[in-house]
Amino acid sequence: MRGFEQYIEGMISDLYAAFGERLCYVGLQGSYLRGEAHDGSDLDLMVVIDRLTTEDLMTYRACLANRGDAILSCGFLCGREALAAWNPLEILHVQHSTKDLYGVLAPLLPPASMEDHRHYVQLSLCNLYHALCHRYVHTSPENSREKLGEHEKELFFLLQDLHYLRSGVFAATRAALYAELLPAERAVWDAVTTAKNSPDTYDFSGMFALILDWCQRILRELSETKDRL
């Protein structure tokens, strides 16, 4: 999106005009925050409104339409009370992957621990493992081959959270994360990236086995150790 900074400034202005003091927070997430956006990238905003209603959802949609390029607008809209009661498993990821634009996010979030984050990594890994096995068994080999590369973003977030669990350092971008990965994780990410970028030529059987073995190993380690990996 061209002029995304002007878009954001205008969007915050529109939101404040629509909601006034009920607008609690606006933050930037996603590829624009990471400096990885391209022309077709979504613009991910996190918006928190006090006492969110269905009417507020329609008002928010009207604000998006007023700015144009609404089809590229994405992100997370939430009521303040709901956010305060949010599942703590996701909170550390949200906190580290959101940049404050209007207001401050941290006081709006529920408390969360590294143990919560460990469970989040475990849940994310379980979801990936299930999706891989389910598709391999219940769809055609061609479908499994085509879909493997679609897990790239999911794997990025998973490896981001796994690295944070291990090191206490949140690598905000793909480049920063890749430089810090262990060899086994780097091989897994290389496999999924290759599947995404070269869907017709990569070694599906070998790469699928590599990813499946890694999922099983990390699941076992997460289950056996709580303090370290």
Accessible surface in RSA format (square Angstrom, percent):
REM  Atomic radii and reference values for relative SASA: ProtOr
REM  Chains: A
REM  Algorithm: Lee & Richards
REM  Probe-radius: 1.40
REM  Slices: 20
REM RES _ NUM      All-atoms   Total-Side   Main-Chain    Non-polar    All polar
REM                ABS   REL    ABS   REL    ABS   REL    ABS   REL    ABS   REL
RES MET A   1    25.53  13.2   2.82   1.9  22.71  54.1  12.49  10.6  13.05  17.3
RES ARG A   2   232.09  97.4 205.50 104.8  26.58  63.3  83.58 114.2 148.51  90.0
RES GLY A   3    42.68  52.6   0.00   N/A  42.68  52.6  26.95  74.0  15.73  35.2
RES PHE A   4    52.98  26.5  52.40  32.5   0.59   1.5  52.40  31.8   0.59   1.7
RES GLU A   5   107.29  61.6 105.61  79.9   1.67   4.0  27.38  53.0  79.90  65.2
RES GLN A   6   118.71  66.4 112.06  81.9   6.64  15.8  57.97 123.4  60.74  46.1
RES TYR A   7    18.63   8.7  11.85   6.7   6.77  17.6  17.72  13.3   0.90   1.1
RES ILE A   8    12.18   6.9  12.18   9.1   0.00   0.0  12.18   8.8   0.00   0.0
RES GLU A   9   120.96  69.4 111.96  84.7   9.00  21.4  44.03  85.2  76.93  62.8
RES GLY A  10    11.91  14.7   0.00   N/A  11.91  14.7  11.30  31.0   0.61   1.4
RES MET A  11     0.00   0.0   0.00   0.0   0.00   0.0   0.00   0.0   0.00   0.0
RES ILE A  12    31.86  18.1  31.86  23.7   0.00   0.0  31.86  22.9   0.00   0.0
RES SER A  13    69.96  59.1  59.48  79.4  10.48  24.1  29.71  63.3  40.26  56.4
RES ASP A  14    24.70  17.3  20.98  20.9   3.72   8.8   6.59  15.5  18.11  18.1
RES LEU A  15     0.00   0.0   0.00   0.0   0.00   0.0   0.00   0.0   0.00   0.0
RES TYR A  16    91.50  42.7  89.72  51.0   1.78   4.6  66.79  50.2  24.71  30.5
RES ALA A  17    89.21  82.0  48.52  74.9  40.69  92.6  59.01  83.1  30.20  80.0
RES ALA A  18    48.28  44.4   9.87  15.2  38.41  87.4  20.17  28.4  28.11  74.5
RES PHE A  19    13.23   6.6   3.04   1.9  10.19  26.5   7.09   4.3   6.15  17.6
RES GLY A  20    23.79  29.3   0.00   N/A  23.79  29.3  22.52  61.8   1.27   2.8
RES GLU A  21   144.92  83.2 121.44  91.9  23.48  55.9  66.72 129.1  78.20  63.8
RES ARG A  22    63.30  26.6  62.47  31.8   0.82   2.0  37.80  51.7  25.50  15.5
RES LEU A  23     5.34   3.0   0.00   0.0   5.34  13.4   0.00   0.0   5.34  14.4
RES CYS A  24    23.48  17.8   6.00   6.7  17.49  41.1   8.84  22.4  14.64  15.8
RES TYR A  25     0.00   0.0   0.00   0.0   0.00   0.0   0.00   0.0   0.00   0.0
RES VAL A  26     0.00   0.0   0.00   0.0   0.00   0.0   0.00   0.0   0.00   0.0
RES GLY A  27     0.00   0.0   0.00   N/A   0.00   0.0   0.00   0.0   0.00   0.0
RES LEU A  28    10.34   5.8  10.34   7.4   0.00   0.0  10.34   7.3   0.00   0.0
RES GLN A  29    30.01  16.8  30.01  21.9   0.00   0.0   9.06  19.3  20.96  15.9
RES GLY A  30    16.53  20.4   0.00   N/A  16.53  20.4  11.35  31.1   5.18  11.6
RES SER A  31    18.22  15.4  16.59  22.1   1.63   3.8  13.67  29.1   4.55   6.4
RES TYR A  32    22.35  10.4  10.05   5.7  12.31  32.0  10.74   8.1  11.62  14.3
RES LEU A  33    58.26  32.4  35.83  25.6  22.43  56.4  36.98  26.0  21.29  57.3
RES ARG A  34    33.59  14.1  20.93  10.7  12.67  30.2  10.58  14.5  23.01  13.9
RES GLY A  35    69.53  85.7   0.00   N/A  69.53  85.7  35.81  98.3  33.72  75.5
RES GLU A  36    53.35  30.6  28.27  21.4  25.08  59.7  35.20  68.1  18.15  14.8
RES ALA A  37    38.67  35.6   8.42  13.0  30.25  68.8   8.51  12.0  30.16  79.9
RES HIS A  38   125.61  68.7 114.08  79.3  11.53  29.5  91.38  94.2  34.23  39.8
RES ASP A  39   124.29  87.1 112.92 112.4  11.37  26.9  38.22  89.9  86.07  85.8
RES GLY A  40    47.55  58.6   0.00   N/A  47.55  58.6  26.99  74.1  20.56  46.1
RES SER A  41    10.04   8.5   4.46   5.9   5.59  12.9   7.64  16.3   2.40   3.4
RES ASP A  42    61.53  43.1  55.71  55.4   5.83  13.8   6.71  15.8  54.82  54.7
RES LEU A  43     1.43   0.8   0.53   0.4   0.90   2.3   0.53   0.4   0.90   2.4
RES ASP A  44    27.31  19.1  27.19  27.1   0.12   0.3   4.18   9.8  23.13  23.1
RES LEU A  45     4.20   2.3   4.11   2.9   0.09   0.2   4.11   2.9   0.09   0.2
RES MET A  46     0.09   0.0   0.09   0.1   0.00   0.0   0.07   0.1   0.02   0.0
RES VAL A  47     0.00   0.0   0.00   0.0   0.00   0.0   0.00   0.0   0.00   0.0
RES VAL A  48     0.00   0.0   0.00   0.0   0.00   0.0   0.00   0.0   0.00   0.0
RES ILE A  49     0.07   0.0   0.07   0.1   0.00   0.0   0.07   0.1   0.00   0.0
RES ASP A  50    37.83  26.5  37.83  37.7   0.00   0.0   3.06   7.2  34.77  34.7
RES ARG A  51   152.14  63.9 138.13  70.4  14.00  33.3  83.70 114.4  68.44  41.5
RES LEU A  52    57.01  31.8  28.11  20.1  28.90  72.7  28.11  19.7  28.90  77.8
RES THR A  53    62.15  44.2  52.96  53.7   9.20  21.9  58.86  79.1   3.30   5.0
RES THR A  54    93.95  66.8  90.16  91.4   3.79   9.0  73.23  98.4  20.72  31.3
RES GLU A  55   106.08  60.9 104.70  79.2   1.38   3.3  53.22 102.9  52.86  43.2
RES ASP A  56    10.43   7.3  10.30  10.2   0.14   0.3   0.00   0.0  10.43  10.4
RES LEU A  57    83.49  46.5  78.25  56.0   5.24  13.2  78.79  55.3   4.70  12.6
RES MET A  58   107.02  55.4 100.90  66.8   6.11  14.6  64.83  55.1  42.18  55.9
RES THR A  59    48.11  34.2  42.92  43.5   5.19  12.4  22.34  30.0  25.77  39.0
RES TYR A  60    22.85  10.7  22.85  13.0   0.00   0.0  18.59  14.0   4.26   5.3
RES ARG A  61   163.51  68.7 162.81  83.0   0.70   1.7  62.46  85.4 101.06  61.2
RES ALA A  62    61.19  56.3  49.91  77.0  11.28  25.7  56.64  79.8   4.55  12.0
RES CYS A  63    10.89   8.2   8.11   9.1   2.77   6.5   2.59   6.6   8.29   8.9
RES LEU A  64    26.53  14.8  26.53  19.0   0.00   0.0  26.53  18.6   0.00   0.0
RES ALA A  65    67.95  62.5  47.46  73.2  20.49  46.6  50.35  70.9  17.60  46.6
RES ASN A  66   102.51  70.7  69.71  67.4  32.80  79.0  23.99  57.7  78.52  75.9
RES ARG A  67    87.86  36.9  63.92  32.6  23.94  57.0   3.17   4.3  84.69  51.3
RES GLY A  68    30.74  37.9   0.00   N/A  30.74  37.9  30.31  83.2   0.43   1.0
RES ASP A  69    81.84  57.3  64.41  64.1  17.44  41.2   7.53  17.7  74.32  74.1
RES ALA A  70    42.34  38.9  30.34  46.8  12.00  27.3  30.53  43.0  11.82  31.3
RES ILE A  71   158.98  90.5 129.29  96.3  29.70  71.6 139.34 100.3  19.65  53.3
RES LEU A  72    37.11  20.7  37.11  26.5   0.00   0.0  37.11  26.1   0.00   0.0
RES SER A  73    23.75  20.1   4.13   5.5  19.63  45.2   4.41   9.4  19.34  27.1
RES CYS A  74    63.67  48.2  46.84  52.2  16.83  39.6  12.58  31.9  51.09  55.1
RES GLY A  75    39.14  48.3   0.00   N/A  39.14  48.3   7.95  21.8  31.18  69.8
RES PHE A  76    59.71  29.9  55.44  34.3   4.27  11.1  57.91  35.1   1.80   5.2
RES LEU A  77    40.65  22.6  18.16  13.0  22.49  56.5  18.16  12.8  22.49  60.5
RES CYS A  78     5.63   4.3   3.07   3.4   2.56   6.0   2.71   6.9   2.92   3.2
RES GLY A  79     6.90   8.5   0.00   N/A   6.90   8.5   5.23  14.3   1.67   3.7
RES ARG A  80   115.13  48.3 115.09  58.7   0.03   0.1  17.10  23.4  98.03  59.4
RES GLU A  81   151.10  86.8 143.89 108.9   7.21  17.2  58.92 114.0  92.18  75.3
RES ALA A  82    51.62  47.5  39.11  60.4  12.50  28.4  47.61  67.1   4.00  10.6
RES LEU A  83     2.32   1.3   2.32   1.7   0.00   0.0   2.32   1.6   0.00   0.0
RES ALA A  84    56.18  51.7  42.57  65.7  13.61  31.0  42.86  60.4  13.32  35.3
RES ALA A  85    85.97  79.0  51.41  79.3  34.57  78.6  60.53  85.2  25.45  67.4
RES TRP A  86    82.27  33.0  76.12  36.8   6.15  14.4  74.18  39.6   8.08  13.1
RES ASN A  87    77.10  53.2  66.06  63.8  11.05  26.6  22.36  53.8  54.74  52.9
RES PRO A  88    46.36  33.8  45.82  41.8   0.54   2.0  45.82  37.8   0.54   3.3
RES LEU A  89    38.25  21.3  37.99  27.2   0.26   0.7  37.99  26.7   0.26   0.7
RES GLU A  90    62.19  35.7  62.19  47.0   0.00   0.0   8.58  16.6  53.61  43.8
RES ILE A  91     2.88   1.6   2.88   2.1   0.00   0.0   2.88   2.1   0.00   0.0
RES LEU A  92    20.90  11.6  20.45  14.6   0.45   1.1  20.59  14.5   0.31   0.8
RES HIS A  93    21.51  11.8  21.32  14.8   0.19   0.5  11.91  12.3   9.60  11.2
RES VAL A  94    26.91  17.7  26.05  23.6   0.85   2.1  26.91  23.4   0.00   0.0
RES GLN A  95    73.75  41.2  62.13  45.4  11.63  27.7  11.76  25.0  61.99  47.0
RES HIS A  96    74.26  40.6  51.43  35.7  22.83  58.4  34.45  35.5  39.81  46.3
RES SER A  97    24.94  21.1  21.31  28.4   3.63   8.4  19.81  42.2   5.13   7.2
RES THR A  98    17.14  12.2   0.00   0.0  17.14  40.9   0.30   0.4  16.85  25.5
RES LYS A  99   114.69  56.0 109.38  67.1   5.30  12.6  59.05  53.1  55.64  59.3
RES ASP A 100    63.99  44.8  45.43  45.2  18.56  43.9  19.28  45.4  44.71  44.6
RES LEU A 101    60.81  33.9  24.81  17.7  36.00  90.5  29.92  21.0  30.89  83.1
RES TYR A 102    66.49  31.0  62.35  35.5   4.14  10.8  50.45  37.9  16.03  19.8
RES GLY A 103    39.59  48.8   0.00   N/A  39.59  48.8  23.15  63.5  16.44  36.8
RES VAL A 104    90.79  59.7  81.95  74.2   8.84  21.3  81.95  71.2   8.84  24.0
RES LEU A 105     5.15   2.9   5.15   3.7   0.00   0.0   5.15   3.6   0.00   0.0
RES ALA A 106    52.03  47.8  38.68  59.7  13.34  30.4  39.53  55.7  12.49  33.1
RES PRO A 107   105.95  77.2  66.25  60.4  39.69 144.3  79.59  65.7  26.36 163.8
RES LEU A 108    15.53   8.7  10.73   7.7   4.80  12.1  14.72  10.3   0.82   2.2
RES LEU A 109    20.98  11.7   3.72   2.7  17.26  43.4   4.12   2.9  16.86  45.4
RES PRO A 110    18.20  13.3  10.55   9.6   7.65  27.8  14.69  12.1   3.51  21.8
RES PRO A 111   125.57  91.5 106.83  97.4  18.74  68.1 118.57  97.9   7.01  43.5
RES ALA A 112    31.39  28.9   0.56   0.9  30.83  70.1   3.95   5.6  27.45  72.7
RES SER A 113    54.53  46.1  46.93  62.6   7.60  17.5  47.89 102.0   6.64   9.3
RES MET A 114    76.76  39.8  71.76  47.5   5.00  11.9  68.01  57.8   8.76  11.6
RES GLU A 115    65.11  37.4  60.19  45.5   4.92  11.7  49.04  94.9  16.07  13.1
RES ASP A 116    30.75  21.5  30.75  30.6   0.00   0.0   0.18   0.4  30.57  30.5
RES HIS A 117     0.57   0.3   0.12   0.1   0.45   1.1   0.49   0.5   0.08   0.1
RES ARG A 118    11.38   4.8  11.38   5.8   0.00   0.0   3.77   5.2   7.61   4.6
RES HIS A 119    70.89  38.7  68.64  47.7   2.25   5.8  45.05  46.4  25.84  30.1
RES TYR A 120    41.74  19.5  41.74  23.7   0.00   0.0  11.69   8.8  30.04  37.0
RES VAL A 121     0.49   0.3   0.31   0.3   0.18   0.4   0.49   0.4   0.00   0.0
RES GLN A 122    43.13  24.1  43.13  31.5   0.00   0.0   9.01  19.2  34.12  25.9
RES LEU A 123    88.66  49.4  85.63  61.3   3.03   7.6  88.33  62.0   0.33   0.9
RES SER A 124    25.39  21.5  21.67  28.9   3.72   8.6  14.47  30.8  10.93  15.3
RES LEU A 125     0.17   0.1   0.17   0.1   0.00   0.0   0.17   0.1   0.00   0.0
RES CYS A 126    53.75  40.7  50.13  55.9   3.63   8.5  19.08  48.3  34.67  37.4
RES ASN A 127    82.70  57.0  77.24  74.6   5.46  13.1  20.45  49.2  62.25  60.2
RES LEU A 128     2.74   1.5   2.74   2.0   0.00   0.0   2.74   1.9   0.00   0.0
RES TYR A 129    64.67  30.2  64.67  36.8   0.00   0.0  37.16  27.9  27.50  33.9
RES HIS A 130   116.66  63.8 113.99  79.2   2.67   6.8  74.93  77.2  41.73  48.6
RES ALA A 131    28.94  26.6  22.96  35.4   5.98  13.6  27.84  39.2   1.10   2.9
RES LEU A 132     3.09   1.7   2.57   1.8   0.53   1.3   2.57   1.8   0.53   1.4
RES CYS A 133    40.68  30.8  37.81  42.2   2.88   6.8  26.60  67.4  14.08  15.2
RES HIS A 134    91.19  49.8  85.42  59.4   5.76  14.7  54.23  55.9  36.95  43.0
RES ARG A 135    49.08  20.6  48.65  24.8   0.43   1.0   7.04   9.6  42.04  25.5
RES TYR A 136   117.06  54.7 102.59  58.4  14.47  37.6  55.56  41.7  61.50  75.8
RES VAL A 137   107.98  71.1  78.96  71.5  29.01  69.9  83.78  72.8  24.20  65.6
RES HIS A 138   124.73  68.2  90.73  63.1  34.01  87.0  54.62  56.3  70.12  81.6
RES THR A 139    55.64  39.6  37.28  37.8  18.36  43.7  47.58  63.9   8.06  12.2
RES SER A 140    53.64  45.3  41.84  55.8  11.81  27.2  37.62  80.1  16.02  22.4
RES PRO A 141   100.25  73.1  93.16  84.9   7.10  25.8  98.73  81.5   1.52   9.5
RES GLU A 142   110.92  63.7 108.84  82.3   2.08   4.9  59.56 115.2  51.35  41.9
RES ASN A 143    43.76  30.2  41.83  40.4   1.93   4.6   7.35  17.7  36.41  35.2
RES SER A 144     4.92   4.2   3.35   4.5   1.57   3.6   3.13   6.7   1.79   2.5
RES ARG A 145    64.45  27.1  64.38  32.8   0.08   0.2  29.48  40.3  34.98  21.2
RES GLU A 146   109.15  62.7  97.29  73.6  11.86  28.2  31.29  60.5  77.86  63.6
RES LYS A 147    66.61  32.5  66.57  40.8   0.04   0.1  22.57  20.3  44.04  46.9
RES LEU A 148     2.09   1.2   1.80   1.3   0.29   0.7   2.09   1.5   0.00   0.0
RES GLY A 149     3.45   4.3   0.00   N/A   3.45   4.3   2.87   7.9   0.58   1.3
RES GLU A 150   118.19  67.9  86.41  65.4  31.77  75.6  46.53  90.0  71.66  58.5
RES HIS A 151    13.49   7.4  13.35   9.3   0.14   0.4  11.49  11.8   2.00   2.3
RES GLU A 152    11.58   6.6  11.57   8.8   0.01   0.0   4.45   8.6   7.13   5.8
RES LYS A 153   114.35  55.8 112.93  69.3   1.42   3.4  58.90  53.0  55.45  59.1
RES GLU A 154    63.17  36.3  54.50  41.2   8.68  20.7  39.69  76.8  23.48  19.2
RES LEU A 155     0.87   0.5   0.87   0.6   0.00   0.0   0.87   0.6   0.00   0.0
RES PHE A 156     0.02   0.0   0.02   0.0   0.00   0.0   0.02   0.0   0.00   0.0
RES PHE A 157    67.35  33.7  67.35  41.7   0.00   0.0  67.35  40.8   0.00   0.0
RES LEU A 158     3.75   2.1   2.16   1.5   1.58   4.0   3.23   2.3   0.51   1.4
RES LEU A 159     0.74   0.4   0.25   0.2   0.49   1.2   0.25   0.2   0.49   1.3
RES GLN A 160     3.76   2.1   3.76   2.7   0.00   0.0   0.00   0.0   3.76   2.9
RES ASP A 161     2.88   2.0   2.88   2.9   0.00   0.0   0.47   1.1   2.42   2.4
RES LEU A 162     1.53   0.9   1.53   1.1   0.00   0.0   1.53   1.1   0.00   0.0
RES HIS A 163    22.54  12.3  20.54  14.3   2.00   5.1  12.45  12.8  10.09  11.7
RES TYR A 164    21.93  10.2  21.93  12.5   0.00   0.0   2.82   2.1  19.11  23.6
RES LEU A 165    30.42  16.9  14.49  10.4  15.93  40.1  14.49  10.2  15.93  42.9
RES ARG A 166    75.48  31.7  36.72  18.7  38.76  92.3  29.00  39.6  46.49  28.2
RES SER A 167    56.47  47.7  22.20  29.6  34.27  79.0  32.15  68.5  24.32  34.1
RES GLY A 168    47.51  58.6   0.00   N/A  47.51  58.6  22.03  60.5  25.47  57.1
RES VAL A 169    90.16  59.3  87.06  78.8   3.10   7.5  90.16  78.3   0.00   0.0
RES PHE A 170    30.17  15.1   8.28   5.1  21.89  57.0   8.28   5.0  21.89  62.7
RES ALA A 171     7.13   6.6   2.45   3.8   4.68  10.6   7.13  10.0   0.00   0.0
RES ALA A 172    53.35  49.1  48.48  74.8   4.88  11.1  48.83  68.8   4.53  12.0
RES THR A 173    38.75  27.6  38.75  39.3   0.00   0.0  33.04  44.4   5.71   8.6
RES ARG A 174    57.44  24.1  56.76  28.9   0.68   1.6  40.45  55.3  16.99  10.3
RES ALA A 175    79.77  73.3  63.00  97.2  16.77  38.2  72.16 101.6   7.61  20.2
RES ALA A 176    46.15  42.4  34.75  53.6  11.40  25.9  44.48  62.6   1.67   4.4
RES LEU A 177     0.00   0.0   0.00   0.0   0.00   0.0   0.00   0.0   0.00   0.0
RES TYR A 178    77.04  36.0  77.04  43.8   0.00   0.0  61.56  46.3  15.48  19.1
RES ALA A 179    69.90  64.3  42.74  66.0  27.15  61.8  48.72  68.6  21.18  56.1
RES GLU A 180   101.69  58.4  84.51  63.9  17.18  40.9  15.41  29.8  86.29  70.5
RES LEU A 181    17.54   9.8   5.01   3.6  12.53  31.5   6.62   4.7  10.91  29.4
RES LEU A 182    91.01  50.7  89.21  63.8   1.80   4.5  89.75  63.0   1.26   3.4
RES PRO A 183   111.25  81.1 100.98  92.0  10.27  37.3 106.55  88.0   4.69  29.2
RES ALA A 184    42.90  39.4  32.39  50.0  10.51  23.9  40.72  57.3   2.18   5.8
RES GLU A 185     1.24   0.7   1.24   0.9   0.00   0.0   0.87   1.7   0.37   0.3
RES ARG A 186    80.07  33.6  80.07  40.8   0.00   0.0  20.33  27.8  59.74  36.2
RES ALA A 187    38.68  35.6  31.10  48.0   7.58  17.3  36.26  51.1   2.42   6.4
RES VAL A 188     0.59   0.4   0.59   0.5   0.00   0.0   0.59   0.5   0.00   0.0
RES TRP A 189    11.55   4.6  11.42   5.5   0.13   0.3  10.91   5.8   0.64   1.0
RES ASP A 190    62.95  44.1  60.52  60.2   2.43   5.7  26.15  61.6  36.80  36.7
RES ALA A 191     3.61   3.3   1.70   2.6   1.90   4.3   3.34   4.7   0.27   0.7
RES VAL A 192     2.70   1.8   2.70   2.4   0.00   0.0   2.70   2.3   0.00   0.0
RES THR A 193    47.03  33.5  47.03  47.7   0.00   0.0  41.86  56.2   5.17   7.8
RES THR A 194    49.86  35.5  45.45  46.1   4.41  10.5  26.77  36.0  23.09  34.9
RES ALA A 195     1.30   1.2   0.00   0.0   1.30   2.9   0.00   0.0   1.30   3.4
RES LYS A 196   113.07  55.2  92.73  56.9  20.34  48.4  56.37  50.7  56.70  60.4
RES ASN A 197   103.25  71.2  71.74  69.3  31.51  75.9  27.57  66.4  75.67  73.1
RES SER A 198    42.00  35.5  36.23  48.4   5.77  13.3  12.67  27.0  29.33  41.1
RES PRO A 199    54.03  39.4  52.26  47.6   1.77   6.4  52.26  43.1   1.77  11.0
RES ASP A 200   125.52  87.9 101.12 100.7  24.40  57.7  30.01  70.6  95.52  95.3
RES THR A 201   113.52  80.7  80.44  81.6  33.07  78.8  75.21 101.0  38.30  57.9
RES TYR A 202    11.57   5.4   0.00   0.0  11.57  30.1   7.64   5.7   3.94   4.9
RES ASP A 203    90.83  63.6  78.90  78.5  11.93  28.2  39.67  93.4  51.16  51.0
RES PHE A 204    22.99  11.5  20.70  12.8   2.29   6.0  20.70  12.5   2.29   6.6
RES SER A 205    85.04  71.9  73.91  98.6  11.14  25.7  42.18  89.8  42.86  60.0
RES GLY A 206    35.96  44.3   0.00   N/A  35.96  44.3  28.30  77.7   7.66  17.1
RES MET A 207    41.66  21.6  40.91  27.1   0.74   1.8  41.55  35.3   0.11   0.1
RES PHE A 208    16.77   8.4  16.73  10.4   0.04   0.1  16.73  10.1   0.04   0.1
RES ALA A 209    48.32  44.4  45.33  70.0   2.99   6.8  48.27  68.0   0.05   0.1
RES LEU A 210    72.55  40.4  67.12  48.0   5.44  13.7  71.61  50.3   0.94   2.5
RES ILE A 211     1.63   0.9   1.63   1.2   0.00   0.0   1.63   1.2   0.00   0.0
RES LEU A 212    39.44  22.0  39.44  28.2   0.00   0.0  39.44  27.7   0.00   0.0
RES ASP A 213    85.30  59.7  80.06  79.7   5.23  12.4  26.93  63.4  58.37  58.2
RES TRP A 214     8.18   3.3   4.39   2.1   3.80   8.9   7.65   4.1   0.53   0.9
RES CYS A 215     0.00   0.0   0.00   0.0   0.00   0.0   0.00   0.0   0.00   0.0
RES GLN A 216    72.75  40.7  67.61  49.4   5.14  12.2  20.25  43.1  52.50  39.8
RES ARG A 217    73.96  31.1  73.50  37.5   0.46   1.1  38.85  53.1  35.11  21.3
RES ILE A 218     0.70   0.4   0.70   0.5   0.00   0.0   0.70   0.5   0.00   0.0
RES LEU A 219    34.38  19.1  32.00  22.9   2.39   6.0  32.27  22.7   2.12   5.7
RES ARG A 220   124.48  52.3 117.25  59.8   7.23  17.2  49.99  68.3  74.49  45.1
RES GLU A 221    46.90  26.9  46.40  35.1   0.50   1.2  21.00  40.6  25.90  21.1
RES LEU A 222     0.00   0.0   0.00   0.0   0.00   0.0   0.00   0.0   0.00   0.0
RES SER A 223    78.00  65.9  52.99  70.7  25.01  57.6  19.57  41.7  58.43  81.9
RES GLU A 224   122.77  70.5  86.35  65.3  36.42  86.7  40.24  77.8  82.53  67.4
RES THR A 225    42.78  30.4  38.55  39.1   4.23  10.1  42.20  56.7   0.58   0.9
RES LYS A 226   139.18  67.9 119.51  73.3  19.67  46.8  64.00  57.6  75.17  80.1
RES ASP A 227   145.12 101.7 108.05 107.5  37.07  87.6  36.59  86.1 108.52 108.2
RES ARG A 228   180.78  75.9 168.33  85.8  12.45  29.6  69.16  94.5 111.62  67.6
RES LEU A 229    55.55  30.9   3.61   2.6  51.95 130.6  21.22  14.9  34.34  92.4
END  Absolute sums over single chains surface
CHAIN  1 A    11966.0       9688.7       2277.4       6701.7       5264.3
END  Absolute sums over all chains
TOTAL         11966.0       9688.7       2277.4       6701.7       5264.3
